Amino acid sequence: MPVRKNNPDHAKLDRIVVEARRNQEDRERGYRERALKLYPWICGRCAREFTLKSLTELTVHHKNHNHDDNPEDGSNWELLCLYCHDNEHSRYINAELTRSSNSGGKDTTGTFKAFADLGALLKKSD
């Protein structure tokens, strides 16, 4: 890692990064505490139960993947264990990659109709 000289721009950037991280940690602490009060300490996917001792392995997942969307009623949250949370984000990323590579970036979800011509096919076989 290169050694930084006493450059005021670098010091200002360092302060901004430290402040941004602190703000993010404060936000996360706030919605995490609220979610843990609202919901039982059980993973919403695998149903693993957590105790105070293992609570650090229980995470708050934002259903719409927007970490700034934190309604008071907790409707955008679900508690997931670390493993299920990682799996959920992997699935989301894979879906985004598949969608963008198959459709040239266009969202094609819900446009395919598997049984669209079924009626015509059934009439032909009669």
N, C-alpha and C positions, 0 to 999 in steps of 0.2 A: 504494500500500500504506500503510495507516495506521501512524503512528509509535507504538510501544509505550512506555508510561510504565514506570517502574521498579515493576512490580507483581510481588510474590513469586509469585503464581499463574502468571503468564506465564513467569517464569524457570524455575519447576518444570516446567511443560509443555514448554518448550524442551529442558530436560535429558532429559526422558522421551523425547521424539521423537528426539533425537540418539542416545540410548542404544539405542532400538529399531532405528534405522537401522544402527547399528554392529553390533548383534547379528545382524541380518538379513544384512549383508554378510559377517560372520564365518561364519555358517552356509552361505551360498552359496559362499564360497571353499572351505570344507571339502568339500562334496559335489562341487563342480566339479572340484577337484583329484583327488578319488578317482575320479570318472567318467572323467577324462582319462587316468588310469593304467590303468583297467580296459578301456576300449574303444579301438578304433583311431580316429584322427582323421578320420573320414568321416561325412558327414551320413547319417543313417538313412533318409532319404526320397529325396533327389536324388543320393546317392552322390558328392557333391563331396568331394574330398580336401583336407585342410588341412595347412599347414606351421606351424612356430613363428611365422612372420611373420604369418600370417592367422588364427591360433588364436582371436583375440578375436571372430571372426565365428561361432564354433562355440559353441552353447549347450547346456545340459543341460535336457532336457524331462522333467517328471514325468508318467509315463503316466497316473496316476490324478488328476492335477491338484492333488495335495496336496503342497505344498512342504515340509511338515514330515515327510513319510514318506520317509526316506532310509535304507533298509536297507543293511547293510554289503556285501552282494553286488551292489548296484546294480540289482536287479531292477525297480525303479520308474523307472529312468532310461533315456533314449536321447539320443544326441547328435544335434542338429539344427542346420543352419545358421540364421542369423537369419531368412531368408525362409521356410523350411519351418516354423520354430517359430512365426512370426507366423501363417502359414496354418493350422497345427494349432489354435492358440488361437481364431482366427476361426471355424473349423469347429465347435469345441466350443461357443462362445458362440451361434452361429447355431442349432445343434441344441437347445440349452437354450431359446432364445427360441421356436423353432418348437414344441417339445414343450409349453411352458407355454401358448402361445397356442392351440394346437389342442385341448388336452385339459383346459383349465381348471386347469393345474398338476399334473395327474396324469401319472405316467410310464406311457406306453402303448407303450413299445418292446417289440417282440417279440410283441404281441398280435394283430396282423393276420395272417391266414392267406390268402394269395392264392389257393391252390388248394383251399380247404376244400370247395367244392361241385363240384369238377371231376368227380368220380365220377358224381354225379347228372346233370350236364350231358352226359356221355358216354353214359350209359344212355338219355337222352331221344333222342339223335340216332340210336340203333340202330334 
